[in-house]
């Protein structure tokens, strides 16, 4: 049980972790890939005070090392879903469940583009979670559509259940080397329901499966937590970075513009202070 789970790996998340530890909160930072965000790709930043002409990767390294030195914990994986259960939250990270008293969303501004037909078929043969839904496809045919290395592990898990697993790469990444998994050429373009099955249409043709699992390193905010208030593509927050859901906070790019490192760091700091104050009275 953690006091605080912080979902994200950018400056808002790491600033939040630093302040959380200074407030004696046990915190866990969950991030799919610390080098996948736009900041890690920036060659030079000139407007972050005290660190002129720093690269984004170096800035993140310093932030992360400071948070770790203060006792923040880190976990690699995609946080797919957060659920309130009584006095705590259960967060599904990969194939694991993490329990916390409060949640900070620092998801960044990325919004994964869904395939045509994906949202309509979600829960009707299409899934974003192997752990949640894999058992429904025992001894059935399955396709895995993945845009990152996390899909390789998921495909291996599904290969222990399904009669066959075909793997499609949505984006270039290291592919599975598992004789139980068949690598397929062709870029997936859309999904279509076909009499209790799903057709995966690619630029090279189509194939039909009992189930389709799609894995990306990001989840849209309205999918990660039911009832989360939004303003367009951003999470709605007040000046305390509170979302209106008890003990749920958001900070950084996911909480709105301007999309700047200094703003993200400040908001992460405020979110941690607000969480500490609210937990003290919970």
C-alpha positions in Angstrom: 0.0 0.0 0.0 1.4 3.4 -1.1 0.2 6.8 0.1 0.4 8.0 -3.5 0.7 6.5 -6.9 1.9 9.0 -9.6 1.1 7.9 -13.2 3.6 9.4 -15.6 7.4 9.9 -16.0 7.8 13.5 -17.1 8.7 16.7 -15.1 5.3 17.0 -13.4 5.4 13.4 -12.2 9.0 13.6 -10.9 8.4 17.0 -9.3 5.4 15.5 -7.6 7.4 12.6 -6.3 10.2 14.9 -4.9 7.7 17.0 -3.0 5.7 13.9 -1.9 8.8 12.4 -0.3 9.6 15.7 1.4 6.1 15.4 2.9 6.9 11.9 4.1 4.5 10.2 1.7 5.4 6.7 0.4 5.0 7.2 -3.4 5.3 5.1 -6.5 6.0 6.5 -9.9 4.6 4.4 -12.8 5.8 5.1 -16.3 5.7 2.9 -19.4 9.0 4.3 -21.0 10.9 7.2 -19.4 12.4 8.1 -22.8 9.2 8.0 -24.9 7.9 11.5 -24.2 8.5 14.7 -26.3 10.8 16.1 -23.6 13.3 13.2 -23.8 13.7 14.0 -27.5 14.4 17.7 -27.0 18.1 18.5 -27.8 18.1 21.8 -25.9 16.0 23.8 -23.5 16.8 27.4 -22.7 13.9 28.4 -20.6 14.1 26.2 -17.5 15.6 28.3 -14.6 18.9 27.1 -13.3 19.6 24.6 -16.1 20.4 26.6 -19.3 21.0 24.8 -22.5 20.1 21.4 -21.1 18.8 18.5 -23.1 15.5 17.1 -22.2 17.0 13.7 -21.5 19.5 15.2 -19.1 16.9 17.2 -17.3 14.7 14.1 -16.8 17.7 12.1 -15.6 18.5 14.8 -12.9 14.9 15.0 -11.8 14.6 11.2 -11.6 17.8 10.7 -9.7 16.7 13.4 -7.2 13.4 11.7 -6.6 15.0 8.3 -6.2 17.6 9.6 -3.8 14.7 10.9 -1.6 13.1 7.4 -1.5 10.6 7.5 -4.4 9.8 4.1 -5.9 9.6 3.5 -9.6 7.7 0.9 -11.6 7.9 0.3 -15.4 4.6 -0.4 -17.1 1.4 1.0 -18.5 -1.2 2.0 -15.9 -4.4 0.9 -17.7 -7.1 1.4 -15.2 -7.7 3.0 -11.8 -10.6 2.0 -9.6 -11.8 3.3 -6.2 -12.4 0.4 -3.8 -13.5 1.6 -0.4 -10.8 3.8 1.2 -8.1 3.1 -1.4 -7.4 2.9 -5.1 -6.5 -0.2 -7.2 -4.4 0.6 -10.2 -3.8 -2.0 -12.9 -0.2 -1.7 -14.1 0.7 -4.3 -16.8 -0.3 -7.5 -15.1 0.0 -6.2 -11.6 -2.4 -4.5 -9.2 -1.0 -1.6 -7.1 -2.9 -0.2 -4.1 -2.7 3.5 -3.0 -4.5 6.0 -0.8 -4.4 8.7 -3.5 -3.6 9.1 -7.2 -1.9 11.8 -9.2 -2.3 11.7 -13.0 0.7 13.2 -14.9 0.0 11.5 -18.2 1.4 14.2 -20.6 -0.5 15.5 -23.6 -0.3 12.4 -25.8 -3.6 11.0 -27.0 -3.2 7.6 -28.7 -4.9 7.5 -32.1 -7.4 4.6 -32.2 -7.9 2.4 -35.2 -11.2 2.7 -37.0 -13.6 0.3 -35.4 -11.5 -0.1 -32.2 -13.6 1.9 -29.8 -16.9 0.4 -31.1 -15.6 -3.2 -30.6 -14.0 -2.6 -27.2 -15.3 -5.3 -24.9 -16.8 -7.1 -27.9 -13.7 -9.1 -28.9 -11.3 -6.2 -28.7 -9.3 -5.6 -25.4 -6.6 -3.4 -24.1 -5.7 -5.8 -21.2 -4.3 -9.3 -21.4 -4.6 -9.9 -17.7 -8.2 -8.7 -17.6 -9.6 -10.6 -20.6 -7.1 -13.2 -21.6 -9.0 -16.0 -19.9 -12.0 -15.4 -22.2 -9.9 -16.5 -25.2 -8.5 -19.7 -23.9 -7.9 -22.1 -26.8 -9.1 -19.4 -29.3 -7.3 -17.5 -32.0 -5.9 -14.1 -31.0 -4.1 -11.2 -32.7 -1.9 -8.8 -30.8 -1.5 -5.3 -32.2 1.3 -3.5 -30.4 3.2 -0.2 -30.8 5.8 -0.8 -28.1 7.9 -3.5 -26.3 5.3 -3.9 -23.6 3.2 -5.8 -26.1 5.8 -8.5 -26.4 5.3 -9.6 -22.7 1.6 -9.4 -23.1 1.8 -11.6 -26.2 3.8 -14.2 -24.3 1.2 -14.3 -21.6 -1.6 -14.7 -24.2 0.4 -17.5 -25.9 0.0 -19.6 -22.8 -3.8 -19.4 -23.1 -4.8 -19.0 -26.8 -4.6 -21.7 -29.5 -2.6 -19.2 -31.7 -1.2 -15.7 -31.4 -0.4 -13.5 -34.4 1.7 -10.4 -33.7 1.4 -7.1 -35.7 3.7 -4.1 -35.1 1.8 -0.8 -35.1 5.2 1.0 -34.8 8.8 -0.3 -35.0 10.1 -2.0 -31.9 11.9 -5.1 -30.8 9.6 -8.0 -31.8 9.0 -11.2 -29.8 11.2 -14.2 -30.3 8.8 -16.9 -29.2 8.0 -19.9 -31.3 4.4 -19.8 -30.0 3.9 -16.3 -31.6 3.7 -15.7 -35.3 4.9 -12.4 -36.6 2.7 -10.9 -39.3 3.6 -8.4 -42.0 1.3 -5.6 -42.9 0.3 -2.5 -41.0 -3.2 -2.7 -39.3 -5.6 -0.2 -40.8 -8.9 -1.0 -39.2 -11.0 -3.5 -37.3 -14.4 -4.9 -38.2 -16.8 -7.2 -36.4 -17.5 -10.5 -38.3 -20.2 -12.7 -36.7 -18.6 -12.9 -33.1 -15.1 -12.6 -34.6 -12.9 -9.6 -35.4 -11.3 -8.9 -38.9 -8.0 -7.2 -38.8 -7.6 -5.3 -42.0 -4.0 -4.4 -43.0 -2.4 -2.8 -46.1 -1.7 -6.4 -47.2 -5.1 -8.0 -46.7 -7.1 -9.2 -43.7 -7.3 -12.0 -41.2 -10.1 -13.0 -38.8 -9.6 -13.8 -35.1 -11.7 -14.6 -32.0 -10.0 -11.8 -30.1 -7.8 -8.8 -30.7 -5.5 -7.3 -28.0 -4.1 -3.8 -28.6 -1.2 -2.5 -26.6 0.2 1.1 -26.5 2.4 2.9 -24.0 -0.4 5.5 -23.3 -4.0 5.5 -22.2 -6.4 8.3 -22.8 -7.5 10.0 -19.5 -11.2 9.3 -19.9 -10.3 5.6 -20.2 -8.0 5.3 -17.2 -10.5 6.5 -14.5 -14.3 6.5 -14.8 -15.9 9.8 -14.1 -12.8 11.9 -14.6 -13.9 15.4 -15.6 -12.4 16.7 -18.8 -12.2 20.1 -20.6 -11.7 19.0 -24.2 -8.6 16.9 -24.4 -7.4 18.0 -20.9 -8.2 16.9 -17.3 -10.2 19.6 -15.5 -8.5 20.7 -12.2 -8.7 23.5 -9.7 -5.8 25.6 -8.3 -4.9 22.7 -5.9 -4.7 20.4 -9.0 -7.7 18.5 -7.6 -9.9 16.9 -10.2 -13.1 16.9 -8.2 -12.8 13.1 -7.6 -11.8 12.6 -4.0 -8.0 12.2 -3.6 -7.4 12.3 -7.4 -5.2 15.0 -8.8 -3.7 15.9 -12.2 -0.7 18.0 -13.2 1.5 18.8 -16.1 0.5 18.7 -19.8 -2.6 16.5 -19.2 -4.0 19.4 -17.1 -3.9 21.9 -19.9 -1.8 24.6 -21.5 0.8 26.0 -21.6 2.8 22.9 -22.3 6.0 24.0 -20.6 8.4 22.3 -18.2 8.3 25.0 -15.6 4.6 24.9 -15.4 4.6 21.1 -15.1 7.1 21.2 -12.3 5.1 23.8 -10.4 1.9 21.8 -10.8 3.5 18.6 -9.7 4.7 20.3 -6.5 1.2 21.7 -5.8 -0.4 18.3 -6.5 1.8 16.6 -3.9 1.2 19.3 -1.3 -2.6 19.0 -1.9 -2.5 15.2 -1.6 -0.5 15.4 1.6 -2.9 17.8 3.1 -6.0 15.8 2.1 -4.5 12.5 3.2 -3.7 14.0 6.7 -7.5 14.6 7.1 -8.8 11.4 5.3 
